[in-house]
Amino acid sequence: MGKLTVLALRAVLAVLLAGSVFVQAVMVPLLAMDFDDADAALASVRTPVIVIVVLGVVTAQVVLVCVWRLVTMVRRGTVFSLGAFRYVHVVIGAFVATAFLVFALAVVLAPGEAVAPGVVLLLGGVVVAILGVALVVLVLRMLLAQAVARDIEAARMRAELAEVI
């Protein structure tokens, strides 16, 4: 991976991380104030919705930090090592946690007439999409496992060859 690519990806990750901090610091309090002005049906779900949003932003931040670490490993040439699996596992777990959070949001918003049933159905679709992303990352993890196994095997064969020579 070239230096320019790594720099561009790190810039994108930094902007996304700053944006997520902005959401936590500014947008979530504004959302809480909007719930104060809402009708009684929405006011009853204020706390669960705000907690779900904050936890969702935290899961996004976890993914961003793990991707940053993986990019660092790529730049150093150490991504094909067992240490990379820790970050990949955390990313998969964060996506699964996000899917559960979106499902919990759908469950919280489902009862009553405050939110249209179509919105709850859309949230169900988002859950499926997020789980699909988690599955794609799982497949990529399997590819990483194969690459690491081949790298270890190549190192072993080089060592054997060095002994013979």
C-alpha positions in Angstrom: 0.0 0.0 0.0 1.5 3.3 -1.1 2.2 6.2 1.3 -0.4 8.4 -0.5 -3.1 5.8 0.0 -2.3 5.3 3.6 -2.3 9.1 4.1 -5.6 9.5 2.4 -7.2 6.6 4.4 -5.9 8.1 7.6 -7.3 11.5 6.7 -10.7 9.9 6.0 -10.6 8.0 9.3 -9.6 11.1 11.2 -12.4 13.1 9.7 -14.9 10.3 10.6 -13.6 10.0 14.1 -13.9 13.8 14.6 -17.4 13.7 13.2 -18.4 10.9 15.6 -17.0 13.0 18.5 -19.1 15.9 17.2 -22.2 13.7 17.1 -21.5 12.6 20.7 -20.8 16.1 22.0 -23.3 18.2 20.1 -25.9 16.2 18.2 -26.9 13.8 21.0 -27.7 16.7 23.4 -29.7 18.3 20.7 -31.6 15.0 20.1 -32.3 14.9 23.8 -33.7 18.4 23.7 -35.9 17.5 20.7 -37.4 14.7 22.7 -38.4 17.2 25.3 -40.4 19.0 22.7 -42.0 15.8 21.3 -45.4 14.4 22.1 -45.8 12.0 25.0 -45.5 8.9 22.9 -42.0 9.8 21.8 -41.0 11.2 25.2 -41.4 7.8 26.8 -38.7 6.3 24.6 -36.3 9.2 25.1 -33.7 7.5 27.3 -33.5 4.2 25.4 -33.1 6.0 22.1 -30.4 8.3 23.3 -28.5 5.3 24.9 -28.8 3.3 21.7 -27.5 6.3 19.7 -24.5 6.9 22.0 -23.6 3.2 22.0 -23.9 3.1 18.2 -21.5 6.0 17.9 -19.1 4.2 20.2 -19.2 1.0 18.1 -18.4 3.2 15.0 -15.5 4.7 16.9 -14.2 1.3 17.8 -14.3 0.2 14.1 -12.5 3.4 13.1 -9.7 2.8 15.6 -9.3 -0.8 14.6 -9.1 0.1 10.9 -6.5 2.7 11.8 -4.4 0.1 13.6 -4.8 -2.4 10.7 -3.7 0.3 8.2 -0.6 0.9 10.4 0.1 -2.8 10.3 -0.2 -2.8 6.5 2.2 0.2 6.3 4.7 -1.6 8.5 4.3 -4.9 6.6 3.1 -6.8 9.7 -0.6 -7.2 8.8 0.0 -10.9 7.9 0.6 -11.8 11.5 -1.5 -13.2 14.3 -1.7 -9.7 15.9 -4.0 -8.5 13.1 -6.7 -11.0 14.1 -7.4 -9.1 17.3 -8.4 -6.0 15.4 -10.5 -8.0 12.9 -12.3 -9.8 15.6 -13.1 -6.5 17.3 -14.4 -5.1 14.0 -16.7 -8.1 13.5 -17.9 -7.8 17.1 -18.6 -4.1 16.7 -20.7 -4.7 13.6 -22.7 -7.4 15.3 -23.2 -5.1 18.3 -24.3 -2.4 16.0 -26.8 -4.8 14.4 -28.2 -5.6 17.9 -28.4 -1.9 18.7 -30.4 -1.1 15.6 -32.7 -4.1 16.3 -33.1 -2.7 19.8 -34.0 0.7 18.4 -36.6 -1.0 16.2 -38.1 -2.8 19.2 -38.2 0.4 21.2 -39.9 2.4 18.4 -42.3 -0.4 17.3 -45.1 0.0 19.9 -47.6 2.8 19.5 -48.3 5.3 16.8 -45.4 7.6 17.3 -43.3 6.0 14.5 -44.7 4.7 11.3 -44.4 0.9 10.8 -42.4 1.5 7.6 -39.6 3.1 9.7 -39.5 0.0 11.9 -39.4 -2.2 8.8 -36.5 -0.1 7.4 -34.6 -0.5 10.6 -35.1 -4.3 10.2 -33.5 -4.0 6.7 -30.6 -2.0 8.2 -30.0 -4.8 10.7 -29.8 -7.3 7.8 -27.4 -5.0 6.0 -25.1 -4.5 9.0 -25.0 -8.3 9.6 -24.1 -8.7 5.9 -21.2 -6.4 6.4 -20.1 -8.4 9.5 -20.2 -11.5 7.3 -18.1 -9.9 4.6 -15.5 -9.0 7.2 -15.7 -12.6 8.5 -14.9 -13.8 5.0 -12.0 -11.3 4.8 -10.8 -12.7 8.1 -10.7 -16.1 6.6 -8.7 -14.8 3.7 -6.3 -13.2 6.2 -6.0 -16.5 8.0 -5.0 -18.2 4.7 -2.5 -15.5 4.0 -1.0 -15.7 7.5 -0.8 -19.5 7.2 1.0 -19.2 3.8 3.4 -16.6 5.2 4.3 -18.8 8.2 4.8 -21.8 5.8 7.0 -19.7 3.5 9.1 -18.6 6.5 9.4 -22.2 7.6 10.5 -23.3 4.2 13.0 -20.4 3.9 14.5 -21.5 7.2 14.8 -25.1 6.1 16.4 -24.0 2.8 18.8 -21.8 4.7 19.8 -24.9 6.8 20.4 -26.9 3.7 22.5 -24.3 2.0 
